[in-house]
Amino acid sequence: MLPKLLRTRREVVCQQAVELVTDYLEGALSRADRRRFEKHLAGCPHCTEYLAQMRATIELTGTVTAEDLPGPVQDEFIDLYRRWRADQAGETQDDGRG
């Protein structure tokens, strides 16, 4: 799901571009959102470089599956994700949007 700000604004700002890179690379953006994203990239050398770095990282690291990680590392990632989600939920409640 797209960030609320992207749904309500016509132009993408750098923070949104960074958040949308994965969806862009996976082809998960709608046609309109992809056009807005690419329009931002055309005028922003910083985000263009960030996208290039992400592509290079993916190319160099390949694909990592859960089976590639030892059990303790999987557990650590799951715990990290759960803490991140809890922090996100707390921020949403704290700013009055939740």
VMD Tcl script that draws the C-alpha trace (Angstrom):
set ca {
  {0.00 0.00 0.00}
  {1.30 3.43 -0.89}
  {2.17 5.96 1.80}
  {-0.71 8.34 2.51}
  {1.32 11.34 1.36}
  {1.91 9.79 -2.06}
  {-1.80 9.18 -2.49}
  {-2.60 12.81 -1.72}
  {0.22 14.62 -3.58}
  {0.99 14.64 -7.27}
  {4.77 14.86 -6.91}
  {7.09 12.45 -5.14}
  {9.60 13.85 -2.64}
  {12.96 12.22 -1.86}
  {11.81 10.43 1.30}
  {8.92 8.87 -0.62}
  {11.24 7.89 -3.47}
  {13.49 6.03 -1.04}
  {10.47 4.25 0.44}
  {9.21 3.26 -3.03}
  {12.45 1.92 -4.51}
  {11.68 -1.71 -3.68}
  {8.18 -1.54 -5.15}
  {9.61 0.20 -8.21}
  {12.27 -2.47 -8.74}
  {9.70 -5.25 -8.25}
  {7.25 -3.65 -10.70}
  {4.64 -3.26 -7.96}
  {3.78 0.42 -8.53}
  {0.70 1.44 -10.45}
  {1.32 3.06 -13.83}
  {0.56 6.54 -12.42}
  {2.80 6.06 -9.39}
  {5.59 4.70 -11.57}
  {5.35 7.81 -13.79}
  {5.50 10.12 -10.76}
  {8.45 8.16 -9.38}
  {10.32 8.30 -12.70}
  {9.55 12.02 -13.04}
  {11.18 12.57 -9.64}
  {14.19 10.49 -10.68}
  {14.61 12.56 -13.84}
  {15.10 15.70 -11.76}
  {16.90 14.30 -8.71}
  {20.47 13.06 -9.09}
  {20.54 11.92 -5.45}
  {17.60 9.55 -5.78}
  {18.88 8.39 -9.16}
  {22.18 7.48 -7.49}
  {20.33 5.75 -4.64}
  {18.39 3.65 -7.14}
  {21.64 2.75 -8.92}
  {23.19 1.73 -5.59}
  {20.20 -0.46 -4.77}
  {20.40 -2.15 -8.18}
  {24.14 -2.75 -7.69}
  {23.55 -4.15 -4.20}
  {20.91 -6.56 -5.50}
  {23.18 -7.62 -8.35}
  {26.16 -8.20 -6.07}
  {24.32 -10.00 -3.29}
  {21.91 -12.02 -5.34}
  {18.92 -13.52 -3.58}
  {18.92 -14.61 0.03}
  {16.20 -16.97 1.18}
  {15.25 -17.85 4.75}
  {16.83 -21.26 4.22}
  {20.19 -19.58 3.53}
  {20.27 -18.14 7.06}
  {21.11 -20.11 10.20}
  {18.23 -20.45 12.69}
  {19.61 -17.91 15.19}
  {20.00 -15.31 12.42}
  {16.42 -15.93 11.26}
  {15.23 -15.48 14.85}
  {17.21 -12.24 15.15}
  {15.66 -10.84 11.96}
  {12.16 -11.82 13.09}
  {12.73 -10.14 16.45}
  {14.12 -7.03 14.77}
  {11.12 -6.87 12.45}
  {8.65 -7.26 15.32}
  {10.35 -4.45 17.27}
  {10.29 -2.24 14.18}
  {6.57 -2.92 13.67}
  {5.86 -2.14 17.32}
  {7.81 1.14 16.99}
  {5.85 2.01 13.83}
  {2.55 1.32 15.58}
  {3.65 3.49 18.52}
  {4.58 6.37 16.21}
  {1.22 6.18 14.46}
  {-0.60 6.32 17.79}
  {1.65 9.12 19.10}
  {0.99 11.44 16.16}
  {-2.77 11.10 16.44}
  {-3.20 9.24 13.13}
  {-3.72 5.81 14.67}
}
mol new
graphics top color blue
foreach p $ca { graphics top sphere $p radius 0.5 }
foreach p [lrange $ca 0 end-1] q [lrange $ca 1 end] { graphics top cylinder $p $q radius 0.2 }
display resetview
